[in-house]
Structure formats: structure tokens, C-alpha cells
């Protein structure tokens, strides 16, 4: 069972394959959580609550994009990306 992948490794592979979906899900959960948190504050205008939610979601999106860039960099350094696309490159014989 030395070939069995850890949970972290399988999550990392899923993120590599679905980068935009990961960023979109983080954005959606971030804006939903921020709206829910801001709506619990009774003495703020609704427009201010929406602006705060959007700013929180933007910060979370930037963090998610930076995380996806780190995953891409790690794949590039480890050579995993080259192995994944090697079958699509024609061989010179």
C-alpha cells in the first residue's frame, strides 16, 4: 500500500486539475459568509454591508489565486506537469 495517496495529495491534485473551479468556490463561499456576517450587524446600511462583502470576497479571491499560482509553481519545479503532458508531445524519431 505504498502507492496509496494521502488525502492532502489527492486534494492537491484536484486543485491542480480544477483551478478556476476552486477559486470560484472560494469566492462564492467568501462572499456568502461575509454577507451573512455583515447582515448580523443591525446598525449598518445595506449598501455598506454589500460593499464590505465584496471587499472580503476580493481579498479571498486574491489569496486563492496566489495559492493556485503556488501549486502551479510546485508542479513546475517537481516535474509533475511535464509528466502529465508528455503523452501529448510528439516524439522525434
N, CA, C and O atoms as a Tinker XYZ file with bonds, in Angstrom:
   372  protein
     1  N      0.814000   -1.207000    0.000000    73     2
     2  CA     0.000000    0.000000    0.000000    64     1     3
     3  C      0.853000    1.265000    0.000000    63     2     4     5
     4  O      0.395000    2.325000    0.428000    81     3
     5  N      2.078000    1.158000   -0.473000    73     3     6
     6  CA     2.948000    2.329000   -0.539000    64     5     7
     7  C      2.492000    3.294000   -1.629000    63     6     8     9
     8  O      2.895000    4.456000   -1.642000    81     7
     9  N      1.646000    2.809000   -2.548000    73     7    10
    10  CA     1.170000    3.645000   -3.642000    64     9    11
    11  C     -0.060000    4.468000   -3.267000    63    10    12    13
    12  O     -0.460000    5.352000   -4.024000    81    11
    13  N     -0.653000    4.198000   -2.134000    73    11    14
    14  CA    -1.873000    4.904000   -1.733000    64    13    15
    15  C     -1.561000    6.382000   -1.494000    63    14    16    17
    16  O     -0.583000    6.727000   -0.830000    81    15
    17  N     -2.410000    7.242000   -2.047000    73    15    18
    18  CA    -2.213000    8.680000   -1.917000    64    17    19
    19  C     -2.809000    9.161000   -0.606000    63    18    20    21
    20  O     -3.817000    8.640000   -0.129000    81    19
    21  N     -2.167000   10.159000   -0.044000    73    19    22
    22  CA    -2.716000   10.764000    1.154000    64    21    23
    23  C     -3.865000   11.685000    0.753000    63    22    24    25
    24  O     -4.026000   12.034000   -0.416000    81    23
    25  N     -4.640000   12.059000    1.728000    73    23    26
    26  CA    -5.775000   12.943000    1.463000    64    25    27
    27  C     -5.290000   14.304000    0.947000    63    26    28    29
    28  O     -5.901000   14.882000    0.049000    81    27
    29  N     -4.200000   14.807000    1.513000    73    27    30
    30  CA    -3.659000   16.098000    1.080000    64    29    31
    31  C     -3.192000   16.019000   -0.372000    63    30    32    33
    32  O     -3.419000   16.944000   -1.152000    81    31
    33  N     -2.543000   14.915000   -0.731000    73    31    34
    34  CA    -2.069000   14.753000   -2.111000    64    33    35
    35  C     -3.230000   14.676000   -3.090000    63    34    36    37
    36  O     -3.162000   15.257000   -4.173000    81    35
    37  N     -4.284000   13.975000   -2.731000    73    35    38
    38  CA    -5.432000   13.880000   -3.632000    64    37    39
    39  C     -6.146000   15.225000   -3.756000    63    38    40    41
    40  O     -6.638000   15.558000   -4.834000    81    39
    41  N     -6.212000   16.001000   -2.678000    73    39    42
    42  CA    -6.809000   17.341000   -2.741000    64    41    43
    43  C     -5.955000   18.245000   -3.627000    63    42    44    45
    44  O     -6.487000   19.010000   -4.430000    81    43
    45  N     -4.623000   18.157000   -3.480000    73    43    46
    46  CA    -3.734000   18.985000   -4.292000    64    45    47
    47  C     -3.895000   18.663000   -5.775000    63    46    48    49
    48  O     -3.908000   19.566000   -6.611000    81    47
    49  N     -4.016000   17.387000   -6.096000    73    47    50
    50  CA    -4.216000   17.006000   -7.499000    64    49    51
    51  C     -5.540000   17.529000   -8.035000    63    50    52    53
    52  O     -5.618000   17.959000   -9.186000    81    51
    53  N     -6.584000   17.494000   -7.208000    73    51    54
    54  CA    -7.880000   18.010000   -7.646000    64    53    55
    55  C     -7.782000   19.514000   -7.899000    63    54    56    57
    56  O     -8.331000   20.015000   -8.881000    81    55
    57  N     -7.086000   20.234000   -7.018000    73    55    58
    58  CA    -6.929000   21.679000   -7.196000    64    57    59
    59  C     -6.144000   21.975000   -8.464000    63    58    60    61
    60  O     -6.457000   22.931000   -9.173000    81    59
    61  N     -5.129000   21.170000   -8.762000    73    59    62
    62  CA    -4.338000   21.368000   -9.983000    64    61    63
    63  C     -5.225000   21.210000  -11.211000    63    62    64    65
    64  O     -5.108000   21.982000  -12.164000    81    63
    65  N     -6.103000   20.225000  -11.198000    73    63    66
    66  CA    -6.969000   19.971000  -12.348000    64    65    67
    67  C     -8.123000   20.967000  -12.454000    63    66    68    69
    68  O     -8.626000   21.196000  -13.553000    81    67
    69  N     -8.553000   21.561000  -11.347000    73    67    70
    70  CA    -9.735000   22.430000  -11.334000    64    69    71
    71  C     -9.421000   23.764000  -10.657000    63    70    72    73
    72  O    -10.076000   24.135000   -9.683000    81    71
    73  N     -8.431000   24.479000  -11.163000    73    71    74
    74  CA    -8.013000   25.736000  -10.537000    64    73    75
    75  C     -9.123000   26.781000  -10.515000    63    74    76    77
    76  O     -9.395000   27.378000   -9.473000    81    75
    77  N     -9.757000   27.002000  -11.647000    73    75    78
    78  CA   -10.787000   28.048000  -11.708000    64    77    79
    79  C    -12.011000   27.681000  -10.877000    63    78    80    81
    80  O    -12.623000   28.550000  -10.256000    81    79
    81  N    -12.367000   26.416000  -10.861000    73    79    82
    82  CA   -13.487000   25.979000  -10.034000    64    81    83
    83  C    -13.173000   26.200000   -8.549000    63    82    84    85
    84  O    -14.045000   26.602000   -7.778000    81    83
    85  N    -11.933000   25.937000   -8.158000    73    83    86
    86  CA   -11.524000   26.143000   -6.770000    64    85    87
    87  C    -11.614000   27.619000   -6.393000    63    86    88    89
    88  O    -12.150000   27.968000   -5.341000    81    87
    89  N    -11.089000   28.479000   -7.257000    73    87    90
    90  CA   -11.134000   29.922000   -6.981000    64    89    91
    91  C    -12.583000   30.406000   -6.939000    63    90    92    93
    92  O    -12.938000   31.208000   -6.075000    81    91
    93  N    -13.417000   29.933000   -7.854000    73    91    94
    94  CA   -14.830000   30.334000   -7.864000    64    93    95
    95  C    -15.571000   29.885000   -6.620000    63    94    96    97
    96  O    -16.375000   30.638000   -6.068000    81    95
    97  N    -15.309000   28.667000   -6.175000    73    95    98
    98  CA   -15.967000   28.179000   -4.957000    64    97    99
    99  C    -15.518000   28.953000   -3.730000    63    98   100   101
   100  O    -16.323000   29.255000   -2.849000    81    99
   101  N    -14.215000   29.277000   -3.674000    73    99   102
   102  CA   -13.738000   30.087000   -2.552000    64   101   103
   103  C    -14.367000   31.471000   -2.574000    63   102   104   105
   104  O    -14.733000   32.008000   -1.528000    81   103
   105  N    -14.494000   32.052000   -3.769000    73   103   106
   106  CA   -15.108000   33.369000   -3.872000    64   105   107
   107  C    -16.562000   33.325000   -3.414000    63   106   108   109
   108  O    -17.007000   34.180000   -2.649000    81   107
   109  N    -17.298000   32.317000   -3.889000    73   107   110
   110  CA   -18.709000   32.214000   -3.530000    64   109   111
   111  C    -18.889000   31.985000   -2.030000    63   110   112   113
   112  O    -19.756000   32.603000   -1.411000    81   111
   113  N    -18.090000   31.117000   -1.449000    73   111   114
   114  CA   -18.213000   30.879000   -0.005000    64   113   115
   115  C    -17.774000   32.110000    0.783000    63   114   116   117
   116  O    -18.344000   32.414000    1.830000    81   115
   117  N    -16.767000   32.815000    0.284000    73   115   118
   118  CA   -16.319000   34.033000    0.967000    64   117   119
   119  C    -17.361000   35.123000    0.961000    63   118   120   121
   120  O    -17.604000   35.759000    1.987000    81   119
   121  N    -17.987000   35.349000   -0.191000    73   119   122
   122  CA   -18.995000   36.409000   -0.243000    64   121   123
   123  C    -20.249000   36.011000    0.544000    63   122   124   125
   124  O    -20.891000   36.863000    1.158000    81   123
   125  N    -20.595000   34.729000    0.527000    73   123   126
   126  CA   -21.752000   34.266000    1.300000    64   125   127
   127  C    -21.509000   34.436000    2.793000    63   126   128   129
   128  O    -22.375000   34.928000    3.517000    81   127
   129  N    -20.339000   34.032000    3.247000    73   127   130
   130  CA   -20.012000   34.185000    4.671000    64   129   131
   131  C    -19.925000   35.634000    5.085000    63   130   132   133
   132  O    -20.370000   36.001000    6.173000    81   131
   133  N    -19.358000   36.461000    4.228000    73   131   134
   134  CA   -19.236000   37.876000    4.556000    64   133   135
   135  C    -20.590000   38.572000    4.599000    63   134   136   137
   136  O    -20.840000   39.402000    5.474000    81   135
   137  N    -21.470000   38.232000    3.647000    73   135   138
   138  CA   -22.825000   38.808000    3.667000    64   137   139
   139  C    -23.553000   38.368000    4.932000    63   138   140   141
   140  O    -24.216000   39.177000    5.581000    81   139
   141  N    -23.434000   37.097000    5.281000    73   139   142
   142  CA   -24.098000   36.605000    6.493000    64   141   143
   143  C    -23.555000   37.310000    7.733000    63   142   144   145
   144  O    -24.320000   37.674000    8.626000    81   143
   145  N    -22.246000   37.501000    7.789000    73   143   146
   146  CA   -21.657000   38.184000    8.945000    64   145   147
   147  C    -22.080000   39.649000    8.991000    63   146   148   149
   148  O    -22.456000   40.155000   10.049000    81   147
   149  N    -22.021000   40.332000    7.850000    73   147   150
   150  CA   -22.374000   41.752000    7.830000    64   149   151
   151  C    -23.857000   41.977000    8.082000    63   150   152   153
   152  O    -24.233000   42.997000    8.661000    81   151
   153  N    -24.707000   41.047000    7.660000    73   151   154
   154  CA   -26.138000   41.223000    7.882000    64   153   155
   155  C    -26.516000   41.065000    9.352000    63   154   156   157
   156  O    -27.602000   41.472000    9.763000    81   155
   157  N    -25.623000   40.475000   10.142000    73   155   158
   158  CA   -25.913000   40.334000   11.571000    64   157   159
   159  C    -25.665000   41.640000   12.329000    63   158   160   161
   160  O    -26.034000   41.757000   13.497000    81   159
   161  N    -25.056000   42.601000   11.682000    73   159   162
   162  CA   -24.816000   43.914000   12.294000    64   161   163
   163  C    -25.997000   44.824000   11.961000    63   162   164   165
   164  O    -26.182000   45.193000   10.801000    81   163
   165  N    -26.796000   45.189000   12.962000    73   163   166
   166  CA   -28.034000   45.922000   12.668000    64   165   167
   167  C    -27.846000   47.405000   12.341000    63   166   168   169
   168  O    -28.726000   47.993000   11.711000    81   167
   169  N    -26.754000   48.023000   12.736000    73   167   170
   170  CA   -26.634000   49.474000   12.575000    64   169   171
   171  C    -25.798000   49.881000   11.358000    63   170   172   173
   172  O    -25.165000   50.937000   11.373000    81   171
   173  N    -25.789000   49.058000   10.307000    73   171   174
   174  CA   -25.092000   49.402000    9.075000    64   173   175
   175  C    -26.095000   49.468000    7.928000    63   174   176   177
   176  O    -27.071000   48.719000    7.899000    81   175
   177  N    -25.844000   50.376000    6.981000    73   175   178
   178  CA   -26.698000   50.454000    5.801000    64   177   179
   179  C    -26.497000   49.209000    4.945000    63   178   180   181
   180  O    -25.406000   48.639000    4.938000    81   179
   181  N    -27.529000   48.778000    4.223000    73   179   182
   182  CA   -27.375000   47.604000    3.342000    64   181   183
   183  C    -26.296000   47.805000    2.270000    63   182   184   185
   184  O    -25.598000   46.857000    1.913000    81   183
   185  N    -26.159000   49.019000    1.762000    73   183   186
   186  CA   -25.136000   49.263000    0.742000    64   185   187
   187  C    -23.730000   49.073000    1.314000    63   186   188   189
   188  O    -22.849000   48.555000    0.628000    81   187
   189  N    -23.516000   49.481000    2.547000    73   187   190
   190  CA   -22.214000   49.312000    3.194000    64   189   191
   191  C    -21.949000   47.825000    3.446000    63   190   192   193
   192  O    -20.816000   47.364000    3.306000    81   191
   193  N    -22.975000   47.087000    3.813000    73   191   194
   194  CA   -22.832000   45.643000    4.035000    64   193   195
   195  C    -22.413000   44.938000    2.752000    63   194   196   197
   196  O    -21.553000   44.058000    2.777000    81   195
   197  N    -23.018000   45.322000    1.630000    73   195   198
   198  CA   -22.685000   44.706000    0.351000    64   197   199
   199  C    -21.263000   45.066000   -0.069000    63   198   200   201
   200  O    -20.534000   44.217000   -0.581000    81   199
   201  N    -20.867000   46.313000    0.144000    73   199   202
   202  CA   -19.505000   46.738000   -0.207000    64   201   203
   203  C    -18.482000   45.974000    0.620000    63   202   204   205
   204  O    -17.461000   45.536000    0.089000    81   203
   205  N    -18.741000   45.809000    1.908000    73   203   206
   206  CA   -17.822000   45.055000    2.763000    64   205   207
   207  C    -17.728000   43.598000    2.310000    63   206   208   209
   208  O    -16.640000   43.023000    2.283000    81   207
   209  N    -18.851000   43.011000    1.960000    73   207   210
   210  CA   -18.853000   41.622000    1.491000    64   209   211
   211  C    -18.037000   41.493000    0.209000    63   210   212   213
   212  O    -17.290000   40.528000    0.047000    81   211
   213  N    -18.171000   42.451000   -0.697000    73   211   214
   214  CA   -17.423000   42.404000   -1.948000    64   213   215
   215  C    -15.925000   42.544000   -1.692000    63   214   216   217
   216  O    -15.127000   41.852000   -2.323000    81   215
   217  N    -15.535000   43.425000   -0.781000    73   215   218
   218  CA   -14.120000   43.601000   -0.474000    64   217   219
   219  C    -13.528000   42.345000    0.157000    63   218   220   221
   220  O    -12.403000   41.957000   -0.160000    81   219
   221  N    -14.281000   41.713000    1.045000    73   219   222
   222  CA   -13.802000   40.464000    1.646000    64   221   223
   223  C    -13.649000   39.383000    0.587000    63   222   224   225
   224  O    -12.673000   38.632000    0.599000    81   223
   225  N    -14.602000   39.301000   -0.321000    73   223   226
   226  CA   -14.536000   38.290000   -1.371000    64   225   227
   227  C    -13.360000   38.560000   -2.311000    63   226   228   229
   228  O    -12.718000   37.618000   -2.776000    81   227
   229  N    -13.071000   39.823000   -2.592000    73   227   230
   230  CA   -11.923000   40.139000   -3.442000    64   229   231
   231  C    -10.615000   39.717000   -2.788000    63   230   232   233
   232  O     -9.736000   39.164000   -3.450000    81   231
   233  N    -10.485000   39.975000   -1.500000    73   231   234
   234  CA    -9.268000   39.573000   -0.790000    64   233   235
   235  C     -9.122000   38.058000   -0.796000    63   234   236   237
   236  O     -8.023000   37.538000   -0.985000    81   235
   237  N    -10.220000   37.355000   -0.592000    73   235   238
   238  CA   -10.183000   35.890000   -0.602000    64   237   239
   239  C     -9.848000   35.368000   -1.993000    63   238   240   241
   240  O     -9.133000   34.373000   -2.121000    81   239
   241  N    -10.347000   36.015000   -3.027000    73   239   242
   242  CA   -10.037000   35.609000   -4.399000    64   241   243
   243  C     -8.555000   35.795000   -4.708000    63   242   244   245
   244  O     -7.937000   34.929000   -5.326000    81   243
   245  N     -7.987000   36.913000   -4.283000    73   243   246
   246  CA    -6.553000   37.124000   -4.493000    64   245   247
   247  C     -5.737000   36.062000   -3.767000    63   246   248   249
   248  O     -4.743000   35.569000   -4.300000    81   247
   249  N     -6.150000   35.711000   -2.557000    73   247   250
   250  CA    -5.446000   34.665000   -1.816000    64   249   251
   251  C     -5.572000   33.319000   -2.531000    63   250   252   253
   252  O     -4.604000   32.562000   -2.596000    81   251
   253  N     -6.749000   33.018000   -3.064000    73   251   254
   254  CA    -6.951000   31.754000   -3.780000    64   253   255
   255  C     -6.122000   31.717000   -5.060000    63   254   256   257
   256  O     -5.548000   30.678000   -5.388000    81   255
   257  N     -6.050000   32.827000   -5.786000    73   255   258
   258  CA    -5.229000   32.879000   -6.997000    64   257   259
   259  C     -3.747000   32.725000   -6.666000    63   258   260   261
   260  O     -3.011000   32.067000   -7.400000    81   259
   261  N     -3.310000   33.330000   -5.562000    73   259   262
   262  CA    -1.919000   33.166000   -5.135000    64   261   263
   263  C     -1.651000   31.706000   -4.767000    63   262   264   265
   264  O     -0.589000   31.169000   -5.080000    81   263
   265  N     -2.606000   31.075000   -4.109000    73   263   266
   266  CA    -2.463000   29.654000   -3.775000    64   265   267
   267  C     -2.395000   28.791000   -5.015000    63   266   268   269
   268  O     -1.584000   27.867000   -5.079000    81   267
   269  N     -3.236000   29.073000   -6.008000    73   267   270
   270  CA    -3.204000   28.319000   -7.268000    64   269   271
   271  C     -1.878000   28.534000   -7.988000    63   270   272   273
   272  O     -1.357000   27.609000   -8.612000    81   271
   273  N     -1.327000   29.744000   -7.909000    73   271   274
   274  CA    -0.024000   30.015000   -8.522000    64   273   275
   275  C      1.073000   29.220000   -7.815000    63   274   276   277
   276  O      1.990000   28.721000   -8.467000    81   275
   277  N      0.990000   29.098000   -6.495000    73   275   278
   278  CA     1.970000   28.302000   -5.761000    64   277   279
   279  C      1.885000   26.828000   -6.136000    63   278   280   281
   280  O      2.910000   26.160000   -6.274000    81   279
   281  N      0.674000   26.321000   -6.302000    73   279   282
   282  CA     0.502000   24.931000   -6.720000    64   281   283
   283  C      1.093000   24.727000   -8.107000    63   282   284   285
   284  O      1.757000   23.722000   -8.362000    81   283
   285  N      0.854000   25.677000   -9.000000    73   283   286
   286  CA     1.404000   25.595000  -10.356000    64   285   287
   287  C      2.930000   25.645000  -10.326000    63   286   288   289
   288  O      3.589000   24.908000  -11.060000    81   287
   289  N      3.483000   26.493000   -9.498000    73   287   290
   290  CA     4.938000   26.608000   -9.361000    64   289   291
   291  C      5.526000   25.306000   -8.817000    63   290   292   293
   292  O      6.555000   24.837000   -9.302000    81   291
   293  N      4.875000   24.727000   -7.814000    73   291   294
   294  CA     5.338000   23.466000   -7.240000    64   293   295
   295  C      5.318000   22.361000   -8.293000    63   294   296   297
   296  O      6.258000   21.571000   -8.376000    81   295
   297  N      4.254000   22.298000   -9.098000    73   295   298
   298  CA     4.170000   21.299000  -10.156000    64   297   299
   299  C      5.267000   21.496000  -11.196000    63   298   300   301
   300  O      5.835000   20.530000  -11.706000    81   299
   301  N      5.556000   22.746000  -11.501000    73   299   302
   302  CA     6.606000   23.040000  -12.483000    64   301   303
   303  C      7.974000   22.615000  -11.949000    63   302   304   305
   304  O      8.774000   22.033000  -12.681000    81   303
   305  N      8.239000   22.902000  -10.690000    73   303   306
   306  CA     9.527000   22.557000  -10.087000    64   305   307
   307  C      9.697000   21.055000   -9.913000    63   306   308   309
   308  O     10.794000   20.528000  -10.096000    81   307
   309  N      8.622000   20.365000   -9.561000    73   307   310
   310  CA     8.732000   18.922000   -9.298000    64   309   311
   311  C      8.728000   18.104000  -10.588000    63   310   312   313
   312  O      9.075000   16.923000  -10.561000    81   311
   313  N      8.348000   18.696000  -11.701000    73   311   314
   314  CA     8.312000   17.983000  -12.962000    64   313   315
   315  C      7.021000   17.222000  -13.188000    63   314   316   317
   316  O      6.884000   16.534000  -14.200000    81   315
   317  N      6.070000   17.329000  -12.268000    73   315   318
   318  CA     4.808000   16.602000  -12.402000    64   317   319
   319  C      4.008000   17.092000  -13.603000    63   318   320   321
   320  O      3.313000   16.312000  -14.253000    81   319
   321  N      4.106000   18.370000  -13.891000    73   319   322
   322  CA     3.353000   18.919000  -15.015000    64   321   323
   323  C      3.905000   18.390000  -16.339000    63   322   324   325
   324  O      3.139000   18.075000  -17.250000    81   323
   325  N      5.220000   18.294000  -16.445000    73   323   326
   326  CA     5.827000   17.782000  -17.671000    64   325   327
   327  C      5.445000   16.326000  -17.896000    63   326   328   329
   328  O      5.201000   15.917000  -19.032000    81   327
   329  N      5.390000   15.540000  -16.824000    73   327   330
   330  CA     4.995000   14.136000  -16.941000    64   329   331
   331  C      3.541000   14.006000  -17.380000    63   330   332   333
   332  O      3.193000   13.108000  -18.148000    81   331
   333  N      2.706000   14.896000  -16.896000    73   331   334
   334  CA     1.282000   14.830000  -17.211000    64   333   335
   335  C      1.016000   15.119000  -18.684000    63   334   336   337
   336  O      0.110000   14.530000  -19.273000    81   335
   337  N      1.794000   16.015000  -19.287000    73   335   338
   338  CA     1.563000   16.395000  -20.677000    64   337   339
   339  C      2.512000   15.709000  -21.653000    63   338   340   341
   340  O      2.479000   16.013000  -22.845000    81   339
   341  N      3.350000   14.802000  -21.189000    73   339   342
   342  CA     4.329000   14.143000  -22.056000    64   341   343
   343  C      3.663000   13.314000  -23.149000    63   342   344   345
   344  O      4.206000   13.186000  -24.247000    81   343
   345  N      2.508000   12.758000  -22.861000    73   343   346
   346  CA     1.839000   11.918000  -23.861000    64   345   347
   347  C      1.298000   12.720000  -25.038000    63   346   348   349
   348  O      1.030000   12.152000  -26.097000    81   347
   349  N      1.134000   14.026000  -24.873000    73   347   350
   350  CA     0.592000   14.856000  -25.944000    64   349   351
   351  C      1.671000   15.428000  -26.861000    63   350   352   353
   352  O      1.366000   15.952000  -27.933000    81   351
   353  N      2.927000   15.327000  -26.441000    73   351   354
   354  CA     4.036000   15.865000  -27.226000    64   353   355
   355  C      4.511000   14.781000  -28.197000    63   354   356   357
   356  O      4.829000   13.673000  -27.765000    81   355
   357  N      4.565000   15.078000  -29.491000    73   355   358
   358  CA     5.015000   14.057000  -30.448000    64   357   359
   359  C      6.503000   13.770000  -30.267000    63   358   360   361
   360  O      7.302000   14.674000  -30.025000    81   359
   361  N      6.854000   12.494000  -30.390000    73   359   362
   362  CA     8.251000   12.068000  -30.255000    64   361   363
   363  C      8.978000   12.291000  -31.565000    63   362   364   365
   364  O      8.411000   12.092000  -32.640000    81   363
   365  N     10.232000   12.705000  -31.478000    73   363   366
   366  CA    11.075000   12.895000  -32.672000    64   365   367
   367  C     11.888000   11.622000  -32.874000    63   366   368   369
   368  O     12.826000   11.357000  -32.123000    81   367
   369  N     11.541000   10.855000  -33.859000    73   367   370
   370  CA    12.287000    9.619000  -34.146000    64   369   371
   371  C     12.955000    9.680000  -35.493000    63   370   372
   372  O     13.623000    8.727000  -35.895000    81   371
